Amino acid sequence: MEQNQIAIISIDELVPGMFVSRVTKQSGQLKVKSQGLIKRAELIGILKQKGILELEVDYSRSNLEEIARHQPEEQVEPEPEKPTAPVKSLSDALNQSQKLHDQAKQAHSKLLDKVRNGEVANVDGIRDVSSEIIDSIFENPNALSCVSLIKDAPDYIWEHSVNCAIYMAIFARHLGFDKELTEELCLGGFLMDTGMATIPDDLLQKGDKFHADDYKLIKMHVDFGVELISQEKEVSEVVLSVIQDHHERLDGSGYPEGKKGDQINTYGRMAAIIDSYDAMTCDRPYRKGMTPTAALKKLLSDTSGKYDQSLVQQFIRCIGVHPVGSLVKLKSGKLGIIVKANKDEPIKPLVMCFYSVTSGAHTELKKVDLSKVADEIESTVRPDEFKINLTKFFKDVFLSSI
């Protein structure tokens, strides 16, 4: 059984959407051997009446959307030992998140350098950064989400891995997973492309589309990554599952094994969505990245059955139709970066405006709460449409002025 996919829970923790593997503890003389998906709350009451006390739940076979709908709010709140922690200002949160993002890229770069030099891929440094990412997300998920969409093309391999780790953690938190499992999924996101360290740099930086032989070599990074990370004694099956399955697709078109449907567990399905989403939004030598909203629409409109659509919909609910960090054009002609989501009115987030399309010039930074003004998002846009170096502006001007 894979670590963290199987859990023993009390009957009071059972909710619709969970898949019960077996009954582990019960009272009374009548022995109940129940297995299957809990589809209705009434069934839980029947199990209680029969004396069921504890059950084994397999999360990889559970309906996560249904579980998330029934999870009590306190399960996704910051941990109780930090109830009095002061709430950081938006400026402090963004600056801290940028530093953490840079720190994470450096840690990942060191890991890849070790792999390239033939050394053992020690993940202790990555695990430490993953823990900090989790703490930051439980405190303010908006800040790291924002930083993750400010791309730096030359750092793609490092940045993509860090972003996948962040999105895996944010998504796991949204789905109501406990902190331990969230940390494992975050670590898996971090390590999913470790095998890329074995691929020649000139191939990774190729300025046009890959030939068949190139693509065949690149696809080997999954097996290389699993082999490298498997050498670590304390790496869980959850982490290895994320690495192994992040390029598998439900219709069998993925790699390396061409798995289908139920052969891919929940964590692999999450990783496939997140890996694809972040890759779509990144500039590559052979193509421009999509806007976040366009990438989400592409995932949602998948008609070939590559992705788990219930999880895609949950991911969109998690990060929003217009994700934090998106560059948007308002109907008033202003450009701005979404810096805070609005759960009650998702299409009316908090936007930090800094540019006028009308005058074609930068303006003074101004917070615009779209829920309080007569303005709205017209579209998400790419910064190069307006000749804006968004990465440079964000780091050199935005963070110091907000």
FIDREN-551839 format. One line per field, with one value per residue (C-alpha): residue in one letter; x, z, y; residue number from 1. Coordinates in Angstrom, 3 decimals. Layout:
! FIDREN-551839
rest <- c(A,...)
u <- c(X,...)
w <- c(Z,...)
v <- c(Y,...)
nr <- c(NUM,...)
! end
This chain:
! FIDREN-551839
rest <- c(M,E,Q,N,Q,I,A,I,I,S,I,D,E,L,V,P,G,M,F,V,S,R,V,T,K,Q,S,G,Q,L,K,V,K,S,Q,G,L,I,K,R,A,E,L,I,G,I,L,K,Q,K,G,I,L,E,L,E,V,D,Y,S,R,S,N,L,E,E,I,A,R,H,Q,P,E,E,Q,V,E,P,E,P,E,K,P,T,A,P,V,K,S,L,S,D,A,L,N,Q,S,Q,K,L,H,D,Q,A,K,Q,A,H,S,K,L,L,D,K,V,R,N,G,E,V,A,N,V,D,G,I,R,D,V,S,S,E,I,I,D,S,I,F,E,N,P,N,A,L,S,C,V,S,L,I,K,D,A,P,D,Y,I,W,E,H,S,V,N,C,A,I,Y,M,A,I,F,A,R,H,L,G,F,D,K,E,L,T,E,E,L,C,L,G,G,F,L,M,D,T,G,M,A,T,I,P,D,D,L,L,Q,K,G,D,K,F,H,A,D,D,Y,K,L,I,K,M,H,V,D,F,G,V,E,L,I,S,Q,E,K,E,V,S,E,V,V,L,S,V,I,Q,D,H,H,E,R,L,D,G,S,G,Y,P,E,G,K,K,G,D,Q,I,N,T,Y,G,R,M,A,A,I,I,D,S,Y,D,A,M,T,C,D,R,P,Y,R,K,G,M,T,P,T,A,A,L,K,K,L,L,S,D,T,S,G,K,Y,D,Q,S,L,V,Q,Q,F,I,R,C,I,G,V,H,P,V,G,S,L,V,K,L,K,S,G,K,L,G,I,I,V,K,A,N,K,D,E,P,I,K,P,L,V,M,C,F,Y,S,V,T,S,G,A,H,T,E,L,K,K,V,D,L,S,K,V,A,D,E,I,E,S,T,V,R,P,D,E,F,K,I,N,L,T,K,F,F,K,D,V,F,L,S,S,I)
u <- c(0.000,1.291,2.156,-0.399,-2.848,-4.292,-5.516,-7.301,-10.040,-12.829,-16.425,-16.959,-14.396,-16.059,-17.716,-19.331,-16.766,-14.397,-13.604,-13.669,-11.238,-12.204,-13.582,-10.765,-12.684,-16.281,-18.401,-21.114,-21.238,-22.305,-19.161,-19.500,-17.243,-17.881,-15.941,-16.830,-17.451,-19.539,-22.061,-24.617,-24.480,-27.287,-24.919,-22.621,-25.516,-26.238,-22.588,-22.709,-25.855,-24.027,-21.259,-18.528,-15.846,-12.859,-12.317,-9.501,-9.901,-8.076,-7.773,-6.465,-9.853,-11.925,-13.943,-11.938,-14.509,-17.166,-14.799,-13.860,-17.542,-18.102,-14.856,-15.271,-13.607,-11.169,-9.335,-7.905,-7.182,-3.671,-2.531,-3.786,-0.345,-0.134,-3.549,-2.230,0.299,-0.063,-1.448,1.240,0.549,0.249,3.642,5.361,3.689,4.694,8.276,8.644,7.157,9.556,12.509,11.156,10.629,14.237,15.479,13.551,15.029,18.535,17.897,16.595,19.553,21.959,20.100,20.329,24.033,24.659,22.799,24.792,28.016,27.002,26.360,23.483,20.353,20.004,16.598,16.966,17.420,14.381,12.328,13.219,12.149,8.967,8.098,8.555,6.355,3.605,3.790,3.603,0.629,-1.311,-0.656,-1.246,-1.744,-2.306,1.276,3.056,0.446,1.219,4.979,4.573,3.048,5.886,8.003,11.755,12.361,16.093,15.297,12.585,13.632,14.167,11.210,8.813,9.662,9.202,5.893,4.630,5.528,3.612,0.547,0.524,0.520,-2.174,-4.334,-3.889,-4.880,-7.956,-8.967,-8.756,-5.709,-3.867,-0.550,1.576,0.109,0.272,4.001,4.566,2.690,4.641,7.902,6.715,6.021,9.502,11.173,9.028,11.558,14.767,15.531,15.892,19.369,20.441,19.265,21.832,21.358,21.598,18.573,16.553,17.331,16.644,15.103,12.620,10.323,11.838,12.406,11.179,14.597,14.882,11.464,12.255,15.306,13.443,10.685,13.313,13.619,10.717,12.418,15.727,14.014,12.323,15.625,17.505,14.959,14.317,17.849,16.632,15.506,12.882,11.084,7.465,5.410,3.332,6.403,7.456,3.894,3.926,7.273,6.270,2.828,2.974,3.185,0.649,-2.803,-6.163,-6.666,-3.389,-1.557,0.987,4.376,6.477,4.064,0.961,-1.203,-4.982,-7.863,-7.713,-4.062,-3.279,-4.000,-5.282,-1.822,-0.649,-3.804,-3.210,0.405,-0.606,-2.948,-0.465,2.550,0.564,-0.893,2.436,4.142,1.390,1.877,5.683,7.589,9.772,12.433,10.017,6.738,5.141,3.319,-0.461,-2.231,-3.339,-7.006,-6.336,-4.410,-7.285,-9.753,-7.581,-7.511,-11.264,-12.045,-10.011,-12.311,-9.849,-10.064,-6.439,-7.215,-9.533,-12.201,-13.568,-10.068,-9.624,-12.799,-11.582,-8.230,-10.017,-12.058,-8.795,-6.815,-9.712,-10.876,-8.409,-5.568,-3.641,-0.567,-2.405,-1.856,-5.278,-6.682,-9.621,-12.418,-11.147,-7.931,-5.734,-3.367,-2.781,-1.677,-4.253,-2.876,-5.791,-8.646,-12.278,-13.932,-17.402,-17.133,-14.338,-14.509,-13.960,-10.515,-8.120,-5.934,-2.766,-2.839,0.394,-0.054,-2.401,-3.215,-4.582,-1.350,0.955,2.859,3.414,1.333,1.526,0.709,-2.903,-4.977,-8.331,-10.904,-13.209,-15.978,-16.167,-15.740,-17.552,-14.798,-14.215,-11.761,-11.924,-9.303,-6.112,-3.163,0.462,2.998,4.769,1.555,2.407,6.212,6.344,9.127,6.870,9.546,11.910,9.089,7.769,11.160,12.627,9.559,6.432,7.776,9.481,6.500,3.489)
w <- c(0.000,-0.832,2.048,2.678,0.079,2.653,5.969,8.998,10.115,12.672,11.551,12.564,9.964,7.132,4.476,1.078,-1.667,0.361,-0.812,2.063,1.578,4.728,8.249,10.810,14.087,15.116,18.136,18.455,17.305,13.703,11.590,8.670,5.633,3.728,0.698,-1.809,-2.448,0.101,-2.167,0.376,3.927,4.888,4.410,7.108,9.568,8.677,9.279,12.680,13.579,12.731,15.192,12.779,14.659,12.297,8.572,6.052,3.317,-0.036,-1.186,-4.624,-5.351,-3.683,-5.260,-4.223,-5.405,-3.223,-0.241,-0.599,-0.627,2.720,4.473,7.489,7.032,9.911,8.029,5.577,8.020,9.342,12.062,15.594,17.088,15.166,15.821,16.920,14.118,12.760,9.257,6.901,4.647,0.933,0.396,3.048,1.827,-1.810,-0.959,1.328,-1.333,-3.975,-1.680,-0.953,-4.672,-5.408,-2.508,-3.862,-7.351,-5.861,-3.868,-6.966,-9.020,-6.465,-6.603,-10.402,-10.290,-7.967,-10.310,-13.310,-11.375,-10.641,-6.946,-4.912,-5.194,-1.529,-1.144,2.401,1.156,-1.108,1.730,3.958,1.284,0.668,4.343,4.113,1.019,2.880,5.799,3.398,1.533,4.711,5.716,2.386,-0.780,-2.906,-2.562,-3.826,-6.571,-7.774,-7.801,-9.646,-12.688,-13.037,-15.377,-15.991,-19.247,-18.806,-15.516,-16.979,-15.567,-12.028,-12.130,-13.564,-10.789,-8.074,-9.568,-9.785,-6.119,-5.186,-7.238,-5.890,-2.346,-3.066,-4.809,-2.017,0.551,-1.508,-1.620,2.164,2.394,5.714,6.074,5.922,2.594,1.288,2.060,0.193,-2.864,-2.748,-2.631,-5.525,-7.585,-6.783,-7.878,-10.860,-13.416,-11.612,-14.493,-16.785,-15.277,-17.370,-20.649,-22.616,-22.168,-25.893,-26.433,-23.654,-25.043,-28.650,-30.549,-32.583,-32.062,-31.151,-33.703,-32.931,-31.644,-29.458,-27.956,-27.329,-25.288,-23.362,-22.419,-20.670,-17.965,-16.095,-15.660,-14.905,-12.241,-10.577,-10.529,-9.014,-6.332,-5.439,-4.035,-1.206,1.659,3.105,-0.114,0.026,-2.572,-2.943,-4.126,-6.500,-7.833,-8.754,-10.540,-12.326,-13.535,-14.233,-17.996,-18.057,-19.499,-18.811,-22.486,-22.575,-24.742,-22.080,-21.125,-20.027,-19.593,-21.461,-18.392,-18.686,-16.416,-12.987,-13.510,-12.710,-9.117,-7.862,-7.227,-10.747,-12.151,-10.099,-11.264,-14.929,-14.702,-12.862,-14.986,-18.159,-16.826,-15.789,-18.993,-21.108,-19.411,-19.847,-22.806,-24.468,-27.166,-29.777,-28.678,-26.579,-23.383,-23.053,-20.633,-17.469,-18.422,-21.906,-20.387,-18.029,-20.920,-22.891,-19.977,-19.500,-23.192,-23.459,-25.392,-25.821,-22.179,-21.273,-17.965,-15.059,-15.709,-12.165,-10.934,-13.669,-12.463,-8.877,-9.925,-11.583,-8.411,-6.497,-8.424,-9.995,-13.528,-13.488,-11.311,-8.923,-10.791,-14.113,-16.171,-17.069,-19.147,-17.632,-19.659,-18.476,-20.441,-17.431,-17.134,-13.801,-11.958,-9.959,-6.415,-4.416,-5.295,-4.420,-3.392,-3.241,-6.652,-8.611,-11.573,-9.277,-7.698,-6.306,-9.126,-8.853,-11.882,-13.278,-16.991,-19.265,-22.621,-23.800,-23.227,-23.696,-20.538,-16.997,-14.313,-10.551,-8.828,-7.692,-6.000,-7.704,-5.931,-8.767,-6.311,-5.332,-8.623,-11.955,-13.881,-14.896,-16.529,-20.315,-20.916,-19.706,-21.817,-22.484,-21.386,-24.762,-26.372,-24.725,-24.817,-21.048,-19.374,-16.583,-14.720,-14.539,-13.646,-10.922,-9.249,-9.757,-9.346,-8.236,-5.090,-3.832,-4.504,-3.464)
v <- c(0.000,3.429,5.722,8.488,7.144,4.750,6.142,4.733,7.128,7.115,6.772,10.418,11.519,9.595,11.785,11.148,10.691,8.515,4.999,2.515,-0.394,-2.279,-1.985,-2.039,-1.704,-2.327,-3.180,-5.798,-9.388,-8.737,-8.412,-5.982,-6.298,-3.086,-1.887,0.776,4.449,6.360,8.090,9.351,10.688,8.291,5.357,6.735,6.676,3.041,2.112,3.811,1.863,-1.363,-0.497,0.565,2.539,2.783,2.269,2.173,4.809,4.743,8.359,7.378,5.742,8.448,11.270,14.337,16.858,15.251,15.035,18.709,19.671,17.942,18.864,21.162,24.544,24.131,21.387,23.860,26.680,27.456,25.092,25.854,26.424,29.713,31.317,34.686,35.205,38.754,39.072,40.378,43.331,42.619,44.238,42.112,38.924,39.496,40.428,37.419,35.156,36.472,35.732,32.251,31.620,32.637,30.506,27.529,27.971,28.062,24.882,23.123,24.355,22.861,19.547,19.402,20.308,17.366,15.046,16.310,15.664,12.095,12.685,11.253,13.409,14.393,16.055,17.414,20.986,20.674,19.209,22.185,24.670,22.667,23.015,26.798,26.902,25.047,27.487,30.428,28.957,28.267,31.878,33.652,31.551,34.669,35.894,32.773,32.342,35.853,35.311,31.995,33.705,36.229,34.125,34.318,32.424,31.574,29.797,27.559,24.169,25.481,27.831,25.256,22.794,25.420,26.545,22.960,22.476,25.626,24.709,21.140,22.521,25.109,22.504,19.945,22.562,23.440,19.759,19.525,17.240,17.235,19.036,15.875,14.780,18.355,18.434,15.159,16.433,19.691,17.727,15.573,18.698,19.959,16.730,15.700,16.980,15.974,13.622,16.652,17.075,14.077,15.663,17.764,21.530,22.222,20.000,21.658,25.122,24.179,27.086,25.079,22.120,18.782,16.044,12.523,11.411,14.527,13.926,10.263,11.283,13.978,11.537,9.429,12.112,10.502,7.129,8.832,10.941,7.969,6.084,9.033,9.892,6.236,6.158,8.392,6.150,8.496,9.434,8.271,6.445,9.615,11.557,8.776,8.545,12.243,11.881,8.666,9.771,13.518,12.872,10.036,10.815,9.178,8.279,6.334,8.875,9.814,8.426,6.581,3.639,4.794,4.247,4.635,5.608,3.985,3.048,6.686,7.641,10.983,12.413,11.616,13.219,16.364,16.493,16.115,19.111,21.309,20.365,21.123,24.382,25.875,24.698,26.280,29.664,29.699,31.106,28.491,28.949,27.569,29.239,31.968,31.092,31.382,33.664,31.823,32.076,30.678,27.758,26.962,27.073,24.650,22.201,22.546,22.074,18.854,16.516,13.665,12.631,13.316,15.028,14.289,16.934,16.885,17.757,20.374,22.076,21.898,23.378,26.300,26.841,26.701,29.337,31.247,32.013,34.920,33.543,35.755,37.032,37.372,40.506,41.893,44.721,46.581,48.159,51.550,50.980,50.226,47.282,45.624,42.517,40.570,40.485,39.098,36.768,37.432,34.158,35.696,37.377,35.632,38.031,41.035,40.561,43.172,44.522,46.596,48.911,50.363,51.094,53.057,51.504,54.860,56.780,53.801,54.646,53.452,55.150,55.429,52.128,52.064,49.363,48.832,46.670,45.654,44.791,48.473,50.351,50.565,48.809,45.204,42.835,42.952,40.251,38.650,39.776,38.967,41.612,41.582,42.848,46.174,45.785,45.345,43.348,42.149,40.169,43.150,45.545,43.232,42.780,46.275,48.487,46.660,44.963,48.124,50.390,48.357)
nr <- c(1,2,3,4,5,6,7,8,9,10,11,12,13,14,15,16,17,18,19,20,21,22,23,24,25,26,27,28,29,30,31,32,33,34,35,36,37,38,39,40,41,42,43,44,45,46,47,48,49,50,51,52,53,54,55,56,57,58,59,60,61,62,63,64,65,66,67,68,69,70,71,72,73,74,75,76,77,78,79,80,81,82,83,84,85,86,87,88,89,90,91,92,93,94,95,96,97,98,99,100,101,102,103,104,105,106,107,108,109,110,111,112,113,114,115,116,117,118,119,120,121,122,123,124,125,126,127,128,129,130,131,132,133,134,135,136,137,138,139,140,141,142,143,144,145,146,147,148,149,150,151,152,153,154,155,156,157,158,159,160,161,162,163,164,165,166,167,168,169,170,171,172,173,174,175,176,177,178,179,180,181,182,183,184,185,186,187,188,189,190,191,192,193,194,195,196,197,198,199,200,201,202,203,204,205,206,207,208,209,210,211,212,213,214,215,216,217,218,219,220,221,222,223,224,225,226,227,228,229,230,231,232,233,234,235,236,237,238,239,240,241,242,243,244,245,246,247,248,249,250,251,252,253,254,255,256,257,258,259,260,261,262,263,264,265,266,267,268,269,270,271,272,273,274,275,276,277,278,279,280,281,282,283,284,285,286,287,288,289,290,291,292,293,294,295,296,297,298,299,300,301,302,303,304,305,306,307,308,309,310,311,312,313,314,315,316,317,318,319,320,321,322,323,324,325,326,327,328,329,330,331,332,333,334,335,336,337,338,339,340,341,342,343,344,345,346,347,348,349,350,351,352,353,354,355,356,357,358,359,360,361,362,363,364,365,366,367,368,369,370,371,372,373,374,375,376,377,378,379,380,381,382,383,384,385,386,387,388,389,390,391,392,393,394,395,396,397,398,399,400,401,402)
! end
